[in-house]
Amino acid sequence: MAGVLIPVIVHLWNDRRGKVLRIGSVALLTGTSRRAAWSPRLTQLLLLILRCLLVIALAMLLAGPYVIRPAAAGKGWVLVAGNNVLADSLVKMGYERYVIDSGQDYWEAFRRADALAPAGATFFVFTPGLVSRFAGDRPETKREVHWKVYPPVDSVNRWVEGVWRVTADSILVLRGIGRSTGTEFRRERVVSRATEYEGVVVDTAAMEVVIDDGGNRQDGDYLRAALRALGDYTGRRLRVVSAGTNHAQVIRCRPEWAAAAWNGRLPVVLGREVFGRMGIVEMDRRVIDAEQVAPVRVNYAVVRTDGGRTDGGGPDRERTYNERIDLRPVLWAIVFGLFVLERIKVFRDGRQKA
């Protein structure tokens, strides 16, 4: 910060305009004789202040300042989805209770709470371990988090995924069974002429598919054969149409399908491409591993006081987690603002002199 002397010296050096001093009796003897005198003084004070502040801000920026937000004085937060006995006991001990909204993604709910909670507040989270409620990447946090998952009450779900007309007097029913270990689908052929089965409308339309073989006729033949096998296995009516047909699904050959054409898995690959993802998200009962749930712990500052010993080898008596807040982004904005103001001031003073 001693660099603030530089703009002061520059201002004094530039202000060398002499003052004309008239000496009474001598002026009568010498006629037009004049003597120039210079006394140091500061002019353009606003410009000088701006330049001094700019130097100070640059010095602070190079120092890399930060502030430490101390840990929360309270015990922490309890995030819970539904009712949990252990969460109730923590609330009685002084923890703050926050309920996760129904249908909200658990990781997203944690991110929002993590941004609102005081630094250092410990989190206890109690949620079902349903895979469908954990989307995206695992969150990161600086705080201590204890995440407990438990199996849902309804550990098995059964539903009708779809119903298709096979013949005039029979339908094909695809049933889904969701368990904690995975989701299973079973086909069942039922004799029925009804247009609705267990609340699901019977699909009688044929699915139109357009094959884009990229000019390779042999690849197109492989795709047609795989579609026929897929239709025979699922009972769905699949019809290959020309590219000009509206509302048809376009299937393009992909290089990664080459191996599937030889190992017999091409119909399975096409099934995912044609029918998309099967299963209703709300019916998914798969349970995530508890080790995959907890957020990733990132760097944090630790202040530790060891009881009974001074060499750091004793038991932890107190542990406080503090959050460091970097001030350099703010200083960059201040430096830029001061530089713009200094240039504007110089430009205006130059126009006034002109």
JOZI-V106770 format. One line per field, one symbol per residue. ss: DSSP state (a for helix, b for strand, c for the rest). burial: b if it has 9 or more other C-alpha atoms within 8 Angstrom, else e. A space follows every 50 residues. Layout:
ss = ???
burial = ???
//
This chain:
ss = cccaaaaaaaaaaaccccbbbccaaaaaaaccccbbbcccccccaaaaaa aaaaaaaaaaaaaccbbbbccccccbbbbbccccaaaaaaaacccbbbbc cccccaaaaaaaaaaacccccbbbbbbbcbaaaccccccbbcccbbbbbb ccccccbbbbbbbbbbbccbbbbbbbbbbccbbbbbbbbbbccccbbccb bcbcccbbbbbbccccaaaaaaaaaaaaaaaaaacccbbbbcccccccbb bbccaaaaaaaaaccaaaaaaaaaacccccaaacccbccaaacccbbccc bbbbbbcccccccccbbbbbbbbbbbcaaaaaaaaaaaaaaaaaaaaaaa aaac
burial = eeebeebbeebbeebeeeeeeeeeeebeeeeeeeeeeeeeeeeeeebbeb bbbbbbbbbbbeebbbeebbbbeebbbbbbbeeeeebeebbeeebebeeb eeebbbbebbbeeeeeeebbbbbbbbbbbbbbbbeeebbebbbbbebbbe bbeebbbbebbbbbbbeeebbbbbbbbbbbebbeeeeeeeeeeeeebeeb ebeeeebbbbbbbeeeeebbebbbebbbbbbeeebbebebbeeeeeebeb bebeeebeebbeeebbbebbbbeeeeeebeeebbbbbbebeebbbebeeb eeebebbeeeeeebebeebbbbbbebbbeebbebbeebbebbeebbeeee eeee
//
